[in-house]
């Protein structure tokens, strides 16, 4: 009889033909073997379904779910998580273009099993060609949720702090925490995977493995590429700060973090004026600020534009170098 807890590995996939096999092979190569693997095909138009079917026929632990209708990214992630077995104790989300190092599930589950208060487990990540999600002392493997939540919000508010959540692929979650929320991800926030960590850490602790255990791919088709183009990170982080700041931070700390974040936002918008961003870009950011109860402050934006213009005029070498770098990279 199996004595190890069941881990549900979940992969939502849409047109992931190029990388899906590599992702699946990384699950099959895990040193931890008591897992079920749920692949949710979101109406792919490439060979994703055929690839998943081929592997499902070879290993009974792989279960394929084929969506009848197409779902948005976060809606599909929520739908995929609802396919977990009732007996699952932990969940490991793995995006179809990412993969895991062989010891990932074993090491992450080991930390979670060592202390019942741990609800989320992270580790170092290979992001493209660089390692990130570092910063915790090597001797620290379990962090109180309240402590890490405060640190994460200070990081968002540009007051130091530490951000070690990464993407869904980077984390192991207790399945009970996922079942306690329906839907699990807030589908109105593009960065709901970061938001949910702050919500969960109000009632649980964070475990960390000081080892590179996951790989996140960066490529033009990835959701992160869209996020970089539109800079969805800034309104997404502002939403997280406005929602969870009052729950983790003292009022003065919270106010400073919000002001710092808004200042960062307006610096970004002022620089975007000189980059000639299109109407779609401006409509997105006006809409996000309005949605967050922070309507666009034209005077604040104008003041930042004036400061940026002055920087160009009184620091011509900086401006020329910036234009040169832009032209060479085009």
C-alpha positions in Angstrom: 0.0 0.0 0.0 1.1 3.6 -0.8 2.1 5.5 2.4 3.2 8.6 0.6 0.6 11.4 0.1 -1.0 11.7 -3.3 0.2 14.7 -5.3 -2.0 16.0 -8.2 0.1 17.5 -11.0 -2.1 19.7 -13.2 -1.2 21.1 -16.6 -3.6 23.3 -18.5 -2.6 23.4 -22.1 -3.6 25.5 -25.2 -1.5 24.9 -28.3 1.5 23.7 -26.4 2.7 21.2 -29.1 6.2 22.6 -29.1 6.9 22.0 -25.4 4.2 19.6 -24.0 6.2 16.4 -24.4 9.2 17.8 -22.6 6.8 19.0 -19.8 5.2 15.5 -19.5 8.6 13.7 -19.6 9.7 15.8 -16.6 6.8 14.5 -14.6 7.5 10.9 -15.6 11.1 11.4 -14.5 10.2 12.5 -10.9 11.9 10.6 -8.1 8.5 10.8 -6.3 6.1 8.4 -7.8 2.7 8.7 -6.0 1.2 11.3 -8.3 -1.7 11.7 -10.7 -1.2 13.8 -13.7 -4.2 15.8 -15.1 -3.7 17.4 -18.5 -6.5 19.7 -19.5 -6.6 20.5 -23.2 -8.3 23.9 -23.8 -9.5 23.3 -27.4 -6.0 23.3 -28.9 -5.8 23.5 -32.7 -2.3 21.9 -32.8 -1.2 18.4 -31.8 -1.4 19.0 -28.0 -4.4 16.7 -27.6 -2.7 13.9 -29.6 0.5 14.2 -27.6 -1.4 14.1 -24.3 -3.4 11.1 -25.5 -0.2 9.2 -26.5 1.2 9.6 -23.0 -2.1 8.8 -21.2 -2.2 5.5 -23.0 1.3 4.6 -21.8 0.8 5.5 -18.1 -2.4 5.0 -16.1 -1.5 7.9 -13.7 -2.0 10.4 -16.6 -5.6 11.5 -17.0 -6.7 13.7 -19.9 -9.6 16.1 -19.8 -10.6 17.7 -23.1 -12.6 20.9 -22.8 -15.8 21.2 -24.9 -15.5 25.0 -25.1 -12.5 27.3 -25.0 -11.9 29.1 -21.6 -9.8 32.2 -20.8 -6.4 31.5 -19.2 -7.4 31.9 -15.6 -10.8 30.3 -16.1 -9.1 27.3 -17.6 -6.7 27.1 -14.7 -9.6 27.2 -12.2 -11.3 24.5 -14.3 -8.2 22.4 -14.4 -7.8 22.5 -10.6 -11.3 21.2 -10.1 -10.3 18.0 -11.8 -8.1 16.9 -8.9 -9.0 13.7 -7.1 -10.6 13.9 -3.7 -7.8 12.0 -2.1 -5.1 14.5 -3.3 -3.1 16.1 -0.5 -0.9 18.4 -2.5 -1.1 20.0 -5.9 1.7 20.9 -8.3 0.7 23.1 -11.2 3.1 22.9 -14.2 2.5 25.1 -17.2 2.7 23.2 -20.5 5.8 25.2 -21.6 7.7 24.6 -18.3 9.2 21.6 -16.7 10.4 20.2 -13.3 13.8 18.9 -12.2 13.6 15.3 -11.1 13.6 15.9 -7.3 11.1 18.7 -7.4 8.0 16.9 -6.1 9.9 14.8 -3.6 11.8 17.8 -2.1 8.8 20.1 -2.0 6.5 17.5 -0.5 9.1 16.7 2.1 9.1 20.3 3.4 5.3 20.4 3.4 5.1 17.1 5.4 7.6 18.3 7.9 5.2 20.9 9.4 1.4 20.9 9.1 1.3 24.7 9.0 3.1 24.9 5.7 0.5 25.5 2.9 2.8 26.7 0.1 6.3 25.5 -0.9 8.7 27.3 -3.2 12.3 26.8 -4.4 14.9 28.4 -6.6 13.8 28.6 -10.2 15.6 28.6 -13.5 13.9 31.4 -15.5 15.2 31.1 -19.0 19.0 31.1 -18.4 19.1 32.7 -14.9 18.3 31.5 -11.4 15.9 33.6 -9.3 13.5 33.5 -6.4 16.5 33.8 -4.1 17.0 36.0 -1.0 16.0 33.8 1.9 18.9 32.9 4.3 20.1 29.4 3.5 19.3 28.3 7.0 15.6 29.3 6.6 13.3 26.7 5.2 10.0 27.7 6.8 8.7 31.3 7.0 5.6 32.4 9.0 2.9 33.5 6.5 2.4 36.9 8.2 6.2 37.7 8.0 6.5 36.7 4.3 3.2 38.5 3.4 4.6 41.8 5.0 7.9 41.3 3.1 6.2 40.7 -0.2 4.0 43.8 0.2 7.0 45.9 1.1 8.7 44.6 -2.1 5.6 45.7 -4.1 5.6 49.1 -2.3 9.3 49.6 -3.1 10.3 49.5 0.6 12.7 46.6 0.4 11.2 43.2 1.2 11.4 39.9 -0.7 9.3 38.3 -3.5 9.9 34.6 -3.9 6.6 33.3 -5.3 7.5 33.1 -9.0 4.8 31.5 -11.2 2.4 28.6 -10.5 5.0 26.2 -11.8 7.3 27.4 -9.0 5.0 26.3 -6.2 3.5 23.3 -4.4 0.2 23.9 -2.7 -1.9 22.0 -0.2 -4.9 20.7 -2.1 -7.2 21.5 0.8 -6.4 25.2 0.4 -7.3 25.0 -3.3 -10.6 23.2 -2.5 -11.4 25.9 0.1 -11.6 28.6 -2.6 -14.0 28.5 -5.5 -12.7 29.8 -7.8 -9.2 29.5 -6.7 -7.8 32.3 -8.9 -9.4 35.7 -9.1 -10.2 35.9 -12.8 -10.3 39.7 -12.8 -6.6 40.0 -12.0 -4.1 39.0 -14.7 -1.6 38.3 -11.9 -4.0 36.3 -9.7 -1.3 33.7 -9.1 0.6 36.2 -7.0 -2.5 37.6 -5.4 -3.6 34.1 -4.2 -0.3 33.6 -2.4 -1.0 36.7 -0.2 -4.5 35.5 0.5 -3.3 32.0 1.6 -0.5 33.2 3.7 -2.9 34.9 6.1 -3.6 31.4 7.5 -0.6 29.3 6.6 3.2 29.3 6.4 5.6 29.1 3.5 8.2 26.4 3.0 11.3 26.8 0.9 13.8 24.4 -0.7 17.2 25.8 -1.3 17.6 24.0 -4.6 16.7 24.8 -8.3 13.7 22.6 -8.8 11.6 24.2 -11.6 12.1 25.7 -15.0 10.0 28.6 -16.4 10.3 29.2 -20.2 10.2 32.7 -21.6 9.2 33.1 -25.2 7.2 35.5 -27.3 4.0 33.4 -27.1 4.0 33.2 -23.3 1.6 35.0 -21.2 4.6 36.7 -19.6 5.5 38.3 -22.9 2.0 40.0 -23.1 2.5 41.1 -19.5 5.9 42.7 -20.4 4.4 44.5 -23.4 1.5 46.0 -21.6 3.3 46.2 -18.2 0.3 44.5 -16.5 2.6 43.9 -13.5 2.2 47.5 -12.2 -1.7 47.6 -12.0 -1.6 43.9 -10.9 0.7 44.6 -8.0 -1.2 47.8 -7.1 -4.4 45.7 -6.8 -2.6 43.2 -4.6 -1.3 46.1 -2.4 -4.6 47.8 -2.1 -6.4 44.5 -1.2 -3.9 42.9 1.2 -2.0 45.9 2.5 -4.5 46.7 5.2 -4.4 43.1 6.4 -0.6 42.8 6.7 0.7 46.3 7.2 0.4 49.1 9.8 -1.6 52.1 8.4 1.5 54.4 8.0 3.4 51.6 6.2 0.5 50.9 4.0 0.1 54.5 3.0 3.8 54.8 2.1 3.7 51.6 0.1 0.7 52.8 -1.9 2.2 56.3 -2.6 5.4 54.7 -3.7 3.6 52.3 -6.0 1.5 55.1 -7.5 4.7 57.2 -8.0 6.3 54.2 -9.8 3.2 53.9 -12.0 3.3 57.6 -13.0 7.0 57.5 -13.8 6.3 54.5 -16.0 3.3 56.3 -17.7 5.4 59.5 -18.2 8.1 57.5 -19.9 5.5 55.8 -22.0 4.5 59.2 -23.4 7.9 59.5 -25.1 7.8 55.9 -26.3 4.7 56.6 -28.5 2.5 53.9 -27.0 -0.7 53.2 -28.9 -4.4 53.8 -27.9 -4.8 50.3 -26.7 -2.0 50.7 -24.2 -3.5 54.0 -22.8 -7.0 52.6 -22.7 -5.8 49.6 -20.7 -4.0 51.7 -18.1 -6.7 54.3 -17.7 -9.2 51.4 -17.3 -7.0 49.6 -14.7 -6.6 52.8 -12.6 -10.3 53.5 -12.7 -11.1 49.9 -11.7 -8.8 50.1 -8.7 -10.4 53.3 -7.5 -7.4 55.4 -8.5 -8.5 57.5 -11.5 -5.8 58.9 -13.7 -4.4 62.0 -12.1 -3.6 64.2 -15.1 -1.6 66.8 -13.0 0.5 64.1 -11.5 1.2 62.6 -14.9 2.0 66.0 -16.4 4.4 66.8 -13.6 6.2 63.5 -14.3 6.3 64.2 -18.0 7.9 67.6 -17.3 10.5 65.9 -15.1 11.3 63.3 -17.8 11.5 66.1 -20.4 13.9 68.1 -18.2 16.0 65.0 -17.8 16.2 64.7 -21.6 17.1 68.4 -22.0 19.6 68.8 -19.1 21.1 65.3 -19.5 21.6 65.0 -23.3 24.2 62.3 -23.1 21.8 60.1 -21.2 19.0 60.8 -23.8 21.3 60.1 -26.8 22.6 56.9 -25.2 19.0 55.8 -24.6 18.0 56.5 -28.2 21.1 54.7 -29.5 20.3 51.6 -27.5 16.7 51.6 -28.7 17.8 51.9 -32.4 20.4 49.2 -32.1 17.9 46.8 -30.5 15.3 47.5 -33.1 
